[in-house]
Amino acid sequence: MKRLLILSAVAAAALATSACITVIDADHDDMAWHGENAQPFDAARSECRAAPRYQGQGSDAFRDCMATKGWTRS
């Protein structure tokens, strides 16, 4: 029982830390990205870059793609 409690505490800490890293890592560009119920930033950015309509990170198509994944730029 003690092992299970320790394992669950470690898993919870790892998940909490990974969520923080995702939000901190989201500020790659000159303008900050903000996520609300968003999928992980790096995965969303990679998917939008791979989209057929990709025309650069400053394009409307990229911004719209990121918005569908829960990320908006301020």
LONU-962458 format. One record per atom (N, C-alpha, C, O): residue number from 1; residue in three letters; atom name; x, y, z. Coordinates in steps of 0.2 Angstrom, whole numbers, padded with zeros to 4 digits, always signed. Last residue first. Layout:
% LONU-962458
MIFI  nr rest atom     x     y     z
MIFI NUM  Ala   CA     X     Y     Z
...
***
This chain:
% LONU-962458
MIFI  nr rest atom     x     y     z
MIFI  74  Ser    N -0007 +0183 -0141
MIFI  74  Ser   CA -0009 +0190 -0139
MIFI  74  Ser    C -0006 +0196 -0142
MIFI  74  Ser    O -0007 +0201 -0141
MIFI  73  Arg    N -0014 +0169 -0149
MIFI  73  Arg   CA -0009 +0174 -0148
MIFI  73  Arg    C -0011 +0180 -0145
MIFI  73  Arg    O -0017 +0183 -0147
MIFI  72  Thr    N -0020 +0153 -0143
MIFI  72  Thr   CA -0021 +0160 -0146
MIFI  72  Thr    C -0015 +0164 -0144
MIFI  72  Thr    O -0012 +0163 -0139
MIFI  71  Trp    N -0025 +0136 -0143
MIFI  71  Trp   CA -0019 +0141 -0142
MIFI  71  Trp    C -0021 +0148 -0146
MIFI  71  Trp    O -0023 +0147 -0152
MIFI  70  Gly    N -0033 +0125 -0146
MIFI  70  Gly   CA -0034 +0129 -0140
MIFI  70  Gly    C -0029 +0134 -0138
MIFI  70  Gly    O -0028 +0137 -0133
MIFI  69  Lys    N -0033 +0121 -0159
MIFI  69  Lys   CA -0030 +0116 -0154
MIFI  69  Lys    C -0030 +0119 -0147
MIFI  69  Lys    O -0027 +0117 -0142
MIFI  68  Thr    N -0038 +0130 -0166
MIFI  68  Thr   CA -0042 +0124 -0166
MIFI  68  Thr    C -0039 +0120 -0161
MIFI  68  Thr    O -0043 +0115 -0158
MIFI  67  Ala    N -0028 +0139 -0165
MIFI  67  Ala   CA -0034 +0141 -0162
MIFI  67  Ala    C -0038 +0135 -0161
MIFI  67  Ala    O -0042 +0134 -0156
MIFI  66  Met    N -0019 +0134 -0174
MIFI  66  Met   CA -0017 +0134 -0167
MIFI  66  Met    C -0023 +0135 -0163
MIFI  66  Met    O -0024 +0132 -0158
MIFI  65  Cys    N -0026 +0137 -0186
MIFI  65  Cys   CA -0024 +0130 -0184
MIFI  65  Cys    C -0023 +0130 -0177
MIFI  65  Cys    O -0026 +0125 -0174
MIFI  64  Asp    N -0025 +0151 -0186
MIFI  64  Asp   CA -0032 +0148 -0185
MIFI  64  Asp    C -0031 +0140 -0183
MIFI  64  Asp    O -0035 +0138 -0180
MIFI  63  Arg    N -0011 +0153 -0187
MIFI  63  Arg   CA -0015 +0155 -0181
MIFI  63  Arg    C -0022 +0152 -0180
MIFI  63  Arg    O -0024 +0150 -0175
MIFI  62  Phe    N -0010 +0148 -0200
MIFI  62  Phe   CA -0006 +0145 -0194
MIFI  62  Phe    C -0010 +0147 -0188
MIFI  62  Phe    O -0011 +0142 -0183
MIFI  61  Ala    N -0017 +0156 -0208
MIFI  61  Ala   CA -0019 +0149 -0208
MIFI  61  Ala    C -0016 +0146 -0201
MIFI  61  Ala    O -0019 +0141 -0198
MIFI  60  Asp    N -0011 +0169 -0206
MIFI  60  Asp   CA -0018 +0168 -0203
MIFI  60  Asp    C -0020 +0160 -0203
MIFI  60  Asp    O -0023 +0158 -0198
MIFI  59  Ser    N +0006 +0167 -0202
MIFI  59  Ser   CA +0001 +0167 -0206
MIFI  59  Ser    C -0006 +0166 -0203
MIFI  59  Ser    O -0006 +0164 -0197
MIFI  58  Gly    N +0018 +0166 -0194
MIFI  58  Gly   CA +0014 +0173 -0194
MIFI  58  Gly    C +0008 +0173 -0198
MIFI  58  Gly    O +0004 +0178 -0198
MIFI  57  Gln    N +0023 +0154 -0197
MIFI  57  Gln   CA +0020 +0155 -0191
MIFI  57  Gln    C +0016 +0161 -0190
MIFI  57  Gln    O +0012 +0162 -0186
MIFI  56  Gly    N +0019 +0148 -0214
MIFI  56  Gly   CA +0024 +0152 -0209
MIFI  56  Gly    C +0020 +0153 -0203
MIFI  56  Gly    O +0013 +0153 -0203
MIFI  55  Gln    N +0009 +0142 -0220
MIFI  55  Gln   CA +0013 +0147 -0224
MIFI  55  Gln    C +0017 +0151 -0219
MIFI  55  Gln    O +0019 +0157 -0221
MIFI  54  Tyr    N +0000 +0127 -0222
MIFI  54  Tyr   CA +0005 +0131 -0218
MIFI  54  Tyr    C +0009 +0136 -0222
MIFI  54  Tyr    O +0012 +0134 -0228
MIFI  53  Arg    N -0009 +0119 -0227
MIFI  53  Arg   CA -0010 +0126 -0228
MIFI  53  Arg    C -0005 +0130 -0225
MIFI  53  Arg    O -0005 +0137 -0225
MIFI  52  Pro    N -0006 +0106 -0223
MIFI  52  Pro   CA -0005 +0108 -0230
MIFI  52  Pro    C -0006 +0116 -0231
MIFI  52  Pro    O -0003 +0118 -0236
MIFI  51  Ala    N +0003 +0105 -0208
MIFI  51  Ala   CA -0003 +0106 -0211
MIFI  51  Ala    C -0002 +0108 -0219
MIFI  51  Ala    O +0003 +0112 -0220
MIFI  50  Ala    N +0014 +0106 -0200
MIFI  50  Ala   CA +0014 +0100 -0205
MIFI  50  Ala    C +0008 +0101 -0210
MIFI  50  Ala    O +0007 +0097 -0214
MIFI  49  Arg    N +0012 +0116 -0192
MIFI  49  Arg   CA +0017 +0117 -0197
MIFI  49  Arg    C +0017 +0112 -0202
MIFI  49  Arg    O +0019 +0113 -0208
MIFI  48  Cys    N +0002 +0110 -0184
MIFI  48  Cys   CA +0000 +0115 -0188
MIFI  48  Cys    C +0006 +0117 -0193
MIFI  48  Cys    O +0004 +0119 -0199
MIFI  47  Glu    N +0010 +0100 -0178
MIFI  47  Glu   CA +0004 +0098 -0182
MIFI  47  Glu    C +0002 +0104 -0187
MIFI  47  Glu    O +0001 +0102 -0193
MIFI  46  Ser    N +0018 +0108 -0170
MIFI  46  Ser   CA +0021 +0103 -0175
MIFI  46  Ser    C +0016 +0101 -0180
MIFI  46  Ser    O +0017 +0101 -0186
MIFI  45  Arg    N +0010 +0115 -0162
MIFI  45  Arg   CA +0014 +0118 -0166
MIFI  45  Arg    C +0016 +0114 -0172
MIFI  45  Arg    O +0016 +0116 -0178
MIFI  44  Ala    N +0005 +0104 -0154
MIFI  44  Ala   CA +0000 +0108 -0158
MIFI  44  Ala    C +0004 +0112 -0164
MIFI  44  Ala    O +0002 +0112 -0169
MIFI  43  Ala    N +0016 +0099 -0148
MIFI  43  Ala   CA +0013 +0095 -0153
MIFI  43  Ala    C +0008 +0099 -0157
MIFI  43  Ala    O +0008 +0097 -0163
MIFI  42  Asp    N +0020 +0110 -0140
MIFI  42  Asp   CA +0024 +0108 -0145
MIFI  42  Asp    C +0021 +0103 -0150
MIFI  42  Asp    O +0022 +0104 -0156
MIFI  41  Phe    N +0008 +0112 -0132
MIFI  41  Phe   CA +0010 +0117 -0137
MIFI  41  Phe    C +0015 +0114 -0142
MIFI  41  Phe    O +0013 +0115 -0148
MIFI  40  Pro    N -0005 +0100 -0129
MIFI  40  Pro   CA +0002 +0102 -0128
MIFI  40  Pro    C +0005 +0106 -0134
MIFI  40  Pro    O +0004 +0105 -0139
MIFI  39  Gln    N -0021 +0107 -0131
MIFI  39  Gln   CA -0017 +0102 -0131
MIFI  39  Gln    C -0009 +0104 -0130
MIFI  39  Gln    O -0008 +0110 -0131
MIFI  38  Ala    N -0030 +0118 -0119
MIFI  38  Ala   CA -0026 +0117 -0126
MIFI  38  Ala    C -0023 +0110 -0125
MIFI  38  Ala    O -0021 +0108 -0120
MIFI  37  Asn    N -0038 +0125 -0111
MIFI  37  Asn   CA -0040 +0118 -0113
MIFI  37  Asn    C -0037 +0116 -0119
MIFI  37  Asn    O -0040 +0113 -0123
MIFI  36  Glu    N -0030 +0138 -0118
MIFI  36  Glu   CA -0036 +0137 -0113
MIFI  36  Glu    C -0039 +0130 -0116
MIFI  36  Glu    O -0041 +0130 -0121
MIFI  35  Gly    N -0014 +0146 -0119
MIFI  35  Gly   CA -0019 +0141 -0120
MIFI  35  Gly    C -0024 +0140 -0115
MIFI  35  Gly    O -0023 +0142 -0109
MIFI  34  His    N -0006 +0159 -0128
MIFI  34  His   CA -0010 +0157 -0122
MIFI  34  His    C -0014 +0151 -0124
MIFI  34  His    O -0018 +0151 -0129
MIFI  33  Trp    N +0010 +0165 -0134
MIFI  33  Trp   CA +0004 +0161 -0135
MIFI  33  Trp    C +0001 +0159 -0128
MIFI  33  Trp    O +0004 +0158 -0123
MIFI  32  Ala    N +0017 +0181 -0136
MIFI  32  Ala   CA +0016 +0175 -0132
MIFI  32  Ala    C +0009 +0171 -0134
MIFI  32  Ala    O +0004 +0174 -0136
MIFI  31  Met    N +0028 +0186 -0149
MIFI  31  Met   CA +0022 +0186 -0146
MIFI  31  Met    C +0020 +0180 -0142
MIFI  31  Met    O +0021 +0175 -0144
MIFI  30  Asp    N +0040 +0181 -0153
MIFI  30  Asp   CA +0040 +0187 -0150
MIFI  30  Asp    C +0034 +0189 -0147
MIFI  30  Asp    O +0033 +0192 -0142
MIFI  29  Asp    N +0040 +0163 -0148
MIFI  29  Asp   CA +0040 +0169 -0153
MIFI  29  Asp    C +0040 +0175 -0149
MIFI  29  Asp    O +0040 +0176 -0143
MIFI  28  His    N +0039 +0154 -0137
MIFI  28  His   CA +0044 +0154 -0142
MIFI  28  His    C +0045 +0160 -0146
MIFI  28  His    O +0051 +0162 -0148
MIFI  27  Asp    N +0031 +0151 -0125
MIFI  27  Asp   CA +0033 +0158 -0127
MIFI  27  Asp    C +0039 +0158 -0132
MIFI  27  Asp    O +0044 +0161 -0130
MIFI  26  Ala    N +0029 +0138 -0121
MIFI  26  Ala   CA +0024 +0141 -0126
MIFI  26  Ala    C +0026 +0148 -0128
MIFI  26  Ala    O +0024 +0150 -0133
MIFI  25  Asp    N +0035 +0134 -0110
MIFI  25  Asp   CA +0039 +0133 -0117
MIFI  25  Asp    C +0035 +0136 -0122
MIFI  25  Asp    O +0037 +0136 -0128
MIFI  24  Ile    N +0026 +0136 -0100
MIFI  24  Ile   CA +0032 +0140 -0100
MIFI  24  Ile    C +0035 +0140 -0107
MIFI  24  Ile    O +0038 +0145 -0110
MIFI  23  Val    N +0017 +0126 -0103
MIFI  23  Val   CA +0015 +0133 -0103
MIFI  23  Val    C +0021 +0137 -0104
MIFI  23  Val    O +0021 +0142 -0107
MIFI  22  Thr    N +0025 +0114 -0102
MIFI  22  Thr   CA +0021 +0115 -0108
MIFI  22  Thr    C +0020 +0123 -0109
MIFI  22  Thr    O +0020 +0126 -0114
MIFI  21  Ile    N +0029 +0115 -0089
MIFI  21  Ile   CA +0034 +0115 -0094
MIFI  21  Ile    C +0031 +0117 -0101
MIFI  21  Ile    O +0033 +0121 -0105
MIFI  20  Cys    N +0017 +0112 -0083
MIFI  20  Cys   CA +0020 +0118 -0082
MIFI  20  Cys    C +0025 +0120 -0087
MIFI  20  Cys    O +0026 +0125 -0090
MIFI  19  Ala    N +0015 +0099 -0086
MIFI  19  Ala   CA +0010 +0104 -0088
MIFI  19  Ala    C +0013 +0111 -0088
MIFI  19  Ala    O +0012 +0115 -0092
MIFI  18  Ser    N +0025 +0092 -0080
MIFI  18  Ser   CA +0025 +0092 -0088
MIFI  18  Ser    C +0020 +0098 -0090
MIFI  18  Ser    O +0021 +0101 -0095
MIFI  17  Thr    N +0022 +0094 -0067
MIFI  17  Thr   CA +0028 +0097 -0069
MIFI  17  Thr    C +0027 +0097 -0077
MIFI  17  Thr    O +0029 +0103 -0080
MIFI  16  Ala    N +0010 +0086 -0066
MIFI  16  Ala   CA +0010 +0093 -0064
MIFI  16  Ala    C +0016 +0097 -0067
MIFI  16  Ala    O +0015 +0102 -0070
MIFI  15  Leu    N +0016 +0073 -0069
MIFI  15  Leu   CA +0011 +0076 -0073
MIFI  15  Leu    C +0010 +0084 -0072
MIFI  15  Leu    O +0009 +0088 -0077
MIFI  14  Ala    N +0025 +0072 -0058
MIFI  14  Ala   CA +0027 +0072 -0065
MIFI  14  Ala    C +0022 +0075 -0070
MIFI  14  Ala    O +0024 +0079 -0074
MIFI  13  Ala    N +0016 +0071 -0047
MIFI  13  Ala   CA +0021 +0077 -0048
MIFI  13  Ala    C +0024 +0077 -0055
MIFI  13  Ala    O +0025 +0083 -0058
MIFI  12  Ala    N +0009 +0060 -0050
MIFI  12  Ala   CA +0005 +0066 -0050
MIFI  12  Ala    C +0010 +0072 -0051
MIFI  12  Ala    O +0009 +0077 -0054
MIFI  11  Ala    N +0019 +0050 -0049
MIFI  11  Ala   CA +0016 +0051 -0055
MIFI  11  Ala    C +0012 +0058 -0056
MIFI  11  Ala    O +0012 +0061 -0061
MIFI  10  Val    N +0022 +0052 -0035
MIFI  10  Val   CA +0027 +0053 -0040
MIFI  10  Val    C +0024 +0054 -0047
MIFI  10  Val    O +0026 +0059 -0051
MIFI   9  Ala    N +0010 +0047 -0030
MIFI   9  Ala   CA +0013 +0054 -0028
MIFI   9  Ala    C +0018 +0056 -0034
MIFI   9  Ala    O +0018 +0062 -0036
MIFI   8  Ser    N +0009 +0034 -0034
MIFI   8  Ser   CA +0004 +0039 -0036
MIFI   8  Ser    C +0006 +0046 -0035
MIFI   8  Ser    O +0005 +0051 -0039
MIFI   7  Leu    N +0021 +0029 -0027
MIFI   7  Leu   CA +0020 +0029 -0035
MIFI   7  Leu    C +0015 +0034 -0037
MIFI   7  Leu    O +0016 +0037 -0042
MIFI   6  Ile    N +0017 +0030 -0014
MIFI   6  Ile   CA +0022 +0034 -0017
MIFI   6  Ile    C +0022 +0034 -0024
MIFI   6  Ile    O +0024 +0040 -0027
MIFI   5  Leu    N +0005 +0022 -0014
MIFI   5  Leu   CA +0005 +0029 -0012
MIFI   5  Leu    C +0010 +0033 -0015
MIFI   5  Leu    O +0010 +0038 -0018
MIFI   4  Leu    N +0011 +0010 -0017
MIFI   4  Leu   CA +0006 +0013 -0022
MIFI   4  Leu    C +0005 +0020 -0020
MIFI   4  Leu    O +0004 +0024 -0025
MIFI   3  Arg    N +0019 +0008 -0006
MIFI   3  Arg   CA +0022 +0008 -0013
MIFI   3  Arg    C +0017 +0012 -0018
MIFI   3  Arg    O +0019 +0016 -0022
MIFI   2  Lys    N +0010 +0006 +0004
MIFI   2  Lys   CA +0014 +0012 +0004
MIFI   2  Lys    C +0018 +0013 -0003
MIFI   2  Lys    O +0018 +0019 -0005
MIFI   1  Met    N +0004 -0006 +0000
MIFI   1  Met   CA +0000 +0000 +0000
MIFI   1  Met    C +0004 +0006 +0000
MIFI   1  Met    O +0003 +0011 -0003
***
